[in-house]
Amino acid sequence: MRKLKSLTIKVSLCLSLMLASNFTYAAFMQNWLKPFQGPGQNINLLIVTGNYSKSRMLAELIQSYNAQPVLLAPYVGENSGDDLFFVPPKKDGQSLRVPYTEMTNFINFVNPKMVLVLGGPEYVPDIYFKKIQENRTIIRLTGKDWIKTAESAGRLLNLTNLSRDYQKLIDELNSDTNYQRASSLKQHQTEVAGDAAAFDGTAPFEFSQDKVIDASEK
């Protein structure tokens, strides 16, 4: 009887944490959480930013150093309250669509020690920022100069070469150069769509089958 009660509780918990119909709880646990867990089986950092070229480049560059997850808010051109995307660093992984209504539950479930928000309300609107509960360490880096933001993030996370490497990617972006995450960041390609001009004057990331991102200026 005790085993049956325990099983019932576990099943109820799994059902409450399912975030999309095409992902099961077991698959979520295996494919998304495991790559980020350190020796203590904890996620140390969750990076939250908007789905824009410059902000996302910085988030995924940080991710390439520390293999911690990224949560992307939709660009401002989309409707407020649209779904977010959870981006894993695993090469053969896929992004996980996170419903806006489940954002707080999702972050609590991931349970990072710190949440690093890259960009002001124009990148992560307040309706999303307010979903991050204050019972954890939250640091927000704002400002229009993304090189300085990279410098601040590098100091905060003790990533010595972050701003230098980010400057190289920005130079590619500003020279109308497409870059491939597999070579520039040693990352995998996920499938998050974006098809309109972004707030910072660059295009949101658009994904294709050959895993090449068009990150050129508008």
C-alpha positions in Angstrom: 0.0 0.0 0.0 2.9 2.3 0.9 4.6 1.6 -2.5 1.3 2.3 -4.4 0.9 5.6 -2.6 4.5 6.6 -3.4 4.0 5.7 -7.0 0.8 7.7 -7.2 2.6 10.8 -5.9 5.5 10.4 -8.4 3.1 10.0 -11.3 1.1 13.1 -10.2 4.4 15.1 -10.0 5.5 14.0 -13.4 2.2 15.0 -15.0 2.2 18.5 -13.4 5.7 19.2 -14.8 5.1 18.3 -18.4 5.6 21.5 -20.4 4.7 20.4 -23.9 2.6 17.6 -25.4 5.4 16.3 -27.5 7.9 15.9 -24.7 7.5 13.4 -21.9 8.8 13.9 -18.4 11.3 11.1 -18.8 12.7 12.4 -22.1 13.0 15.9 -20.6 14.9 14.6 -17.6 17.3 12.6 -19.8 17.8 15.0 -22.7 17.9 18.4 -21.1 18.8 18.3 -17.4 21.6 15.8 -17.3 24.1 17.7 -19.5 23.9 20.7 -17.2 24.3 19.0 -13.9 27.7 19.2 -12.1 29.3 16.8 -9.7 26.7 17.8 -7.1 23.9 17.2 -9.5 22.9 20.8 -9.4 22.5 23.4 -12.1 24.6 26.4 -11.1 23.5 29.0 -13.6 20.5 29.7 -15.8 21.0 32.4 -18.5 17.9 34.3 -19.5 17.9 36.6 -22.5 16.0 37.6 -25.6 16.1 35.8 -29.0 18.2 38.5 -30.7 21.5 38.2 -32.5 23.8 40.0 -30.1 22.2 38.9 -26.8 21.8 35.3 -27.9 25.4 35.2 -29.2 26.6 36.2 -25.7 24.4 33.8 -23.9 25.5 30.9 -26.1 29.1 31.9 -25.9 28.8 31.7 -22.1 27.1 28.4 -22.5 30.0 27.1 -24.6 32.3 27.8 -21.7 30.3 26.4 -18.8 27.6 24.1 -20.4 24.8 25.7 -18.5 21.3 26.2 -19.9 19.9 29.2 -21.7 16.2 30.3 -21.6 15.2 32.6 -24.5 12.3 35.1 -24.3 10.7 35.8 -27.7 11.7 39.0 -29.5 9.6 42.1 -29.0 7.9 41.7 -32.5 6.1 38.7 -31.1 3.1 38.8 -28.9 3.6 39.3 -25.1 3.2 36.1 -23.3 4.5 33.9 -26.1 6.4 30.7 -25.3 10.1 30.7 -24.4 12.7 28.3 -25.5 15.1 26.3 -23.3 18.3 25.8 -25.2 20.7 22.9 -24.3 24.4 22.8 -25.2 24.3 19.2 -26.2 25.2 18.7 -29.8 22.4 16.4 -30.7 19.9 18.1 -28.5 16.8 20.1 -29.4 15.4 23.2 -27.8 12.4 22.8 -25.5 9.4 25.0 -25.9 8.4 26.3 -22.5 4.9 27.8 -22.2 4.9 31.4 -20.7 2.3 30.2 -18.1 4.8 27.6 -16.9 7.9 29.7 -16.8 8.0 30.1 -13.0 7.3 26.4 -12.4 10.0 25.5 -15.0 12.7 27.7 -13.4 11.8 26.3 -9.9 12.0 22.8 -11.3 15.4 23.5 -12.9 16.4 25.1 -9.6 19.5 27.0 -10.6 21.7 28.6 -7.9 21.8 31.8 -9.9 19.8 33.4 -12.7 21.8 35.7 -15.0 19.5 38.0 -17.1 21.3 39.5 -20.1 19.7 42.8 -21.3 17.0 45.2 -20.1 13.3 45.1 -20.7 13.8 45.5 -24.4 15.4 42.1 -24.5 13.6 40.4 -21.6 10.3 42.1 -21.1 9.0 42.6 -17.6 6.2 40.1 -18.0 9.0 37.5 -18.2 11.4 38.9 -15.7 8.6 39.0 -13.0 8.2 35.3 -13.5 11.6 34.7 -11.9 10.9 34.4 -8.2 13.1 36.3 -5.8 13.9 33.4 -3.6 17.1 32.8 -5.6 20.1 34.9 -6.7 19.1 37.1 -9.7 21.6 39.3 -11.5 20.6 41.5 -14.4 23.1 43.1 -16.8 21.7 46.0 -18.8 23.0 48.6 -21.2 23.2 49.2 -24.9 26.9 48.3 -25.2 27.0 44.5 -25.5 30.8 44.5 -25.3 30.6 46.0 -21.9 27.9 43.6 -20.9 30.3 40.8 -22.0 33.0 42.3 -19.9 30.7 42.4 -16.9 29.6 38.8 -17.4 33.2 37.7 -17.8 34.1 39.2 -14.4 31.1 37.9 -12.7 31.5 34.3 -14.0 35.3 34.4 -14.0 35.5 33.8 -17.8 38.7 35.6 -18.7 38.4 35.4 -22.5 34.7 36.0 -22.7 34.7 39.6 -23.9 37.6 39.0 -26.3 35.8 36.1 -28.0 32.5 38.0 -28.0 34.2 40.9 -29.7 35.4 38.5 -32.5 31.8 37.3 -33.0 30.5 40.9 -33.1 33.1 41.8 -35.7 31.8 38.9 -37.8 28.2 40.1 -37.2 29.0 43.7 -38.2 30.8 42.6 -41.4 27.7 40.8 -42.7 29.3 37.4 -42.1 27.3 34.3 -41.4 28.7 32.2 -38.7 28.2 28.6 -37.8 27.8 27.7 -34.2 29.4 24.3 -34.7 32.7 26.0 -35.6 32.5 29.4 -33.8 31.1 28.2 -30.5 31.6 24.4 -30.9 27.9 24.2 -30.3 25.0 22.3 -31.7 22.2 23.8 -33.7 18.8 24.0 -32.3 15.6 24.7 -34.1 14.1 28.0 -32.8 12.5 30.1 -35.5 12.7 33.9 -35.9 11.7 35.8 -39.0 11.4 39.5 -38.2 13.8 42.4 -37.4 14.9 42.6 -33.8 15.1 45.5 -31.4 18.9 45.9 -31.6 18.9 46.3 -35.3 19.9 42.7 -36.0 17.8 39.8 -37.1 16.7 37.1 -34.7 18.3 33.8 -35.3 16.9 31.8 -38.1 17.6 28.1 -38.2 18.1 25.9 -41.3 18.8 22.3 -41.9 22.5 22.9 -42.6 22.9 24.5 -39.1 24.0 27.8 -40.4 22.7 31.0 -38.7 22.1 34.2 -40.6 23.1 36.8 -38.0 23.7 39.7 -40.4 22.7 43.2 -39.6 19.4 44.4 -40.9 
